[in-house]
Amino acid sequence: MKSNKEKKTASGRFNSLGVSVILAVITFAVFANSLSNDFVFDDESVVVGDETITSLSNIPKYFTGELGFHKVIGRYYRPIVSATYALDYSIWGLKPFGFHLTNVLIHVINALLLFALLKLIFESSSSKFKDYAILIGTLTFALHPIHTEAVAWVSGRTDSLSCTFFFAAFIYYLKYSRPDGNRNSNLVFGLLFYLLALLSKEMAITIPAVIILFDLIINRMSIKQMISERSKVYAAFIILSVIYLVLRWAVLKDVPQRESYFYFYGKDSATAFFTMFQTLPFYFKLAVFPVGMLYHYGGYLPYVNSISEPSVIFAAGFVIVVAFIIYYLYKRFPMVSYSLIFFFLTLLPVLNIVPTMNFMGDRFLYIPSLFLSLSLTAIAIKYYTKENVKLIYALSGILLFVFGFMTVSRNADWKTNDELFLSAEGKPGSVLYVNIGNIYANKGDYKTAEGYYRLAIDLNVPSVLAYNNLGKIFMVNSNYDSAYFYIHKAHMLDTLSPEPMHTLAALFARFDRLPEAIHWLERVQKVSPNYMNSEQMLSELKLKQETNPVQPDPRMLLDPKSLSRIAELESSSYTNYSAKKYDEAIKDLKMLIEMNPSGSKGYYNNMGMCYFDGGKIDDAISSFDMSVKADPKFSTGYNNLGQAYEKKGDKVKAIEFFKKALEADPNNTAAKDNLNRLQ
């Protein structure tokens, strides 16, 4: 009598344990070069700058919301991820190797879970090629270059860890669906892993829809059958979703919403919808043909607000074709039909239906990319014959080799900040431009850096760092008025960001306006204690003020309530201006001039911008004129006057004021460009 092992060999099936080991080794090997990577990009704030991960005793506080992601980047609730960072720190300290090792191991676990998941999904297949097809499908996921962001970047862990529990929940639901085994315990584990997935990242919220559609399309259950046999189970998953959302709301309800960080802040709903709609074919291309990956996509695709735009028309055609394929294959090839629906369904949470800070991200495809593994496995099983098996092996071998090579290469791009940032040079993007500008600024090439910061601003994607860092360039060159203008604009984009406040403090301290510098440092302490060593800087300036008192700025004589009201009006005026509510913005600015005369040059200038954009050129000229009367060295005001006169058709006056702008600030590149254009 043959042993079980011999039977499996005779039927062309694999030994699961042996294949799992091989799968784990291959996956680990392909991502092994990421282990030497540094902390890069957001790691510096999310991991390195988060002092709470230094103590395991803080882990319960991540779940209660006392500590966590929302303290760094807004309304995010991902306590499981924060807990893993604390565990990493307890073992490795702040050595990046340990954090990267965890990321790679999570991806290895996900590959093994997918192997188990695919075996369950295709267990009814009688094909002798089934195990080979499942291995090909699993390796496609394991080696896919699109996953480098989630694996090679420590902060990308949110997506891979959420996927771990997503796969586990799916597996236990499929086990629950089988008539044999302990159904109740499988359901409990399925719900538990679903909750853990949600506590790792919000996009796991699609699991209830994923399992319902699986029953409908793959298990071929009728609606009536689903209601009678599974309604309570579906209800359990949906109720758990509601419980999570309520918990998330309770934890974050008092956290300030940093709306100015939303990608479509100040844009109408049509712009948000059509701009995101054009990403669908782009996402699909990245999932199937992962060329042109970027670490950040802000500003990469233009804002569009009409269905008549070519990119929207193309996206609409793409969606129609895919919808037809889904419909056509629904009965003929249900697994491919389901996989396509799975792709778009699991993308929904990151399409800015609910506003987010991000436009696109390679890491957002970590879970949706499962569709490719499902499709390839199903296709390989369906079309396997003795005659074409060599062709299947050859094509899959080429695909896996190319994917593996691309992944190893892309891992290297994430090694250091400089390598990562320069990997996107030549491609448009607000964050891309800012980070490349930072590289040149750190080298002392301020002119090139300024050019990149202005390119970022020109994309019309609100960027705190673009304005702030441009202000720093002017500060280094001792052009304080221009520096203040750009840094303060950065502050108005996000009044809770410590970076512009810290830079404003440095600006005022640079020319001994100590009360203002102290004021901004005290505000930094309220939102981010000891940000960039601000506590020590504050102590030193207070001591300096005591030993060398100076006349305080009039603004500093205002009471805290007035200061708060000024901040509210400044924020409101910018919001109204961005929303093209110019009359309301002007009303806010007039109130600000009365409350805070010391800031009148900026307020008059902003009022002029409202009039200018609203087509009231004479009123704009009057306002810009008031701004330069308030500060005769206000280069930006002169430049705006020149633009207003140019708009009016008075070329002589325009040239005159562009020259005055350059007299006040010889490095005002906007004025230079305007003058060169007219002369």
Residue, then its C-alpha position, 0 to 999 in steps of 0.5 A: m500500500k502506498s504512503n500518503k507522500e507517495k500518493k501525492t507524488a503520484s498525483g503530481r501534488f506537492n508536499s506542502l511543508g517543503v513547498s512552504v519552506i522553499l516559498a519562504v526562502i525565495t521570498f526572503a532572498v528577493f527582499a534581503n537587500s532591503l535589510s541594509n536600508d536606512f530609515v527614510f522619508d516618513d520613517e523619520s517622523v513616524v518611527v525615529g521621531d516617535e519617542t513613545i515606541t521606546s517603552l512597551s508600557n505605552i502599547p495599551k495607550y495606542f489602543t485607547g488613543e492616548l498615543g499613536f499615529h494621530k499624534v504625528i499625522g492626523r486622524y489615523y488609528r492604527p494601534i497594532v502597527s504602533a505596537t509592532y514598532a515598540l516591539d522592534y525597538s525593545i529588541w533592536g533599539l533604533k537600528p533600522f536593520g531590525f525594523h526592516l527584518t520585521n517588514v520582510l518577515i511580515h511579507v514572508i508570512n503573507a506569502l505563506l498565508l496566500f499559499a494556504l488561501l489559494k489552496l482553499i479557494f481552488e481545493s475543488s479543482s481536480s487538475k493535476f496542475k493545481d499545486y503548480a498553478i497555486l505556487i505560480g500565483t503565490l510567487t507572483f504575489a511574493l515577488h511583485p515589485i509593487h510591494t517594495e514600498a510596503v516592504a522596503w520602507v518601514s512606514g509601509r508596514t501598515d499595508s503589509l500588516s493589515c494584509t496579514f490579518f486580511f488573508a487570515a480572516f479570509i482563510y478562516y471564513l473559507k474554513y467556516s464555509r466548509p461543512d466539515g470542521n469546527r465552524n463556530s471556532n473558525l468564525v470566531f477566528g475570522l472575526l478576530f483577524y478582521l478586527l486586527a486587520l482594521l486596527s492595522k489599517e482602515m482599508a481592511i473595511t472591505i472584507p465583508a463585501v469580499i466574502i459576500l461576493f465570493d459566495l455569490i460569484i465563486n460559491r454560486m450561492s443564490i441571494k435567497q440561499m445567502i440570506s437563509e444560510r449566511s445572513k447572520v455571519y454577514a451581519a456579524f462582520i458588518i456589526l464588527s465594522v460598525i463597532y470599529l468605526v464607533l471605536r475609531w470615532a470615540v478615540l479620534k473625536d477630539v483630535p483636530q482634523r488637519e483638513s489643509y493636509f487633505y489632497f483635495y483641500g479647497k477643491d470641489s467634489a467634481t475635481a476630486f471625483f474626476t482626478m481620482f477616476q483617472t487613476l484607475p487605469f494607472y493603478f491597474k497598469l502598475a498592478v500588471f506592469p509595474v513600471g514607473m513606480l514612485y514613492h509619492y504621487g502628489g501632483y503627478l497627475p493633473y487636477v481635472n474636473s470634467i468628463s471631457e478631459p482626455s485622461v477621464i475619457f480614457a479612464a471611462g473607456f477602461v472601466i467600461v471594457v473591464a465592466f464588460i469583461i466582468y459581466y462576460l466572464y461571470k458565468r464563463f470564468p467566474m474566478v477572473s470575474y471575481s478577481l477583477i471586482f476584488f481589485f476595484l473593491t479593495l481600492l475603494p478606501v484609498l480613492n478619496i471617497v472619504p478625504t485623505m492626505n494621499f493621492m496615490g501610493d504603490r503600497f495601496l496595491y498590496i491587497p488589491s494585487l491579489f487579483l493578479s495571483l487569483s487570475l493567473t492561478a485560475i488561468a493556469i489551471k483552466y488551460y493546463t494540458k500536457e501539450n502546453v505545460k512547457l509553455i506555461y512553465a516558460l512564461s511563468g518562469i520569465l514573469l517571476f524572474v523579471f519580477g524578482f529582478m525588478t524587486v531587488s532593484r527597486n529595494a535599492d532605491w529605498k536605501t537612503n533618502d538621497e537615493l530614494f528622492l533622486s529615483a524620481e528626478g525628472k518626474p512631476g510631483s509636489v513632494l518629489y520636487v520638494n525632496i529633490g530641492n532639499i538635496y540641493a539645499n543641503k549641498g548649498d546649491y540654493k538657486t537649484a533648490e529654489g527652482y524645485y520648490r517653486l516647481a512644487i508650488d506651481l503644481n497647485v498642490p498645497s505643500v507646507l514644506a514647499y513654502n516653508n523651505l522656499g522661505k528658508i532659502f530667502m532667510v539664508n540669503s537674508n531676504y527676511d520679508s520674502a522669507y516671512f511671506y513664504i514661511h507664514k504661508a506655509h503656516m497658514l496651510d497647516t496651523l498645527s504643523p510645527e515646522p513653519m512655526h519653528t522656522l518662523a521662530a528661527l527667522f525672528a531670532r535671526f535678527d533679534r526680534l526675541p518676543e516673536a521668536i519666543h511666541w512661535l517656539e511656545r506654540v511649537q511646544k503646544v503641538s509638538p513638545n521639543y520638536m527639533n530641540s525647540e525646548q532648549m532654543l526657547s530657554e536660550l532665547k528667554l535667557k537672552q531676552e532677560t539679559n538683553p531686553v528688546q522692544p516687543d512687536p505690537r502683535m506680542l502685546l495682544d492677549p491670548k484670546s485676540l491671538s487665537r481669533i487672529a489665527e482663526l481669521e487667518s485660517s478662514s481667509y485662506t480657506n475662503y480664498s482657496a474656495k474662491k469665496y473672495d468676498e468672504a476672504i476680503k471680509d476676514l482680511k479687513m478684520l485682521i488689519e484692524m486687529n493686527p496692524s503690524g501684519s497689514k502688509g501681508y493682509y493687504n497683499n492677500m486682499g489684493m490677490c482676492y481682488f486680482d483673482g476675482g477680476k477686480i484689477d483696480d481694487a487689487i492695485s489699491s490693495f497691493d499699493m497699501s501693502v508696499k506702503a506698509d513695508p516699502k521693502f516688500s518685494t512680493g507686493y511690488n511684484n504683484l503690483g507689476q502683475a496687476y498693471e500687466k493684466k490691465g495692459d500698462k506695460v510701462k508701469a508693470i516693468e517699473f514695479f517688477k524693477k522695484a521688486l528686484e530692488a527690494d529683493p534681488n533674488n525674487t525669481a518671479a519678478k526676474d521672470n516677469l521682467n525678462r518676459l516684458q523687456 
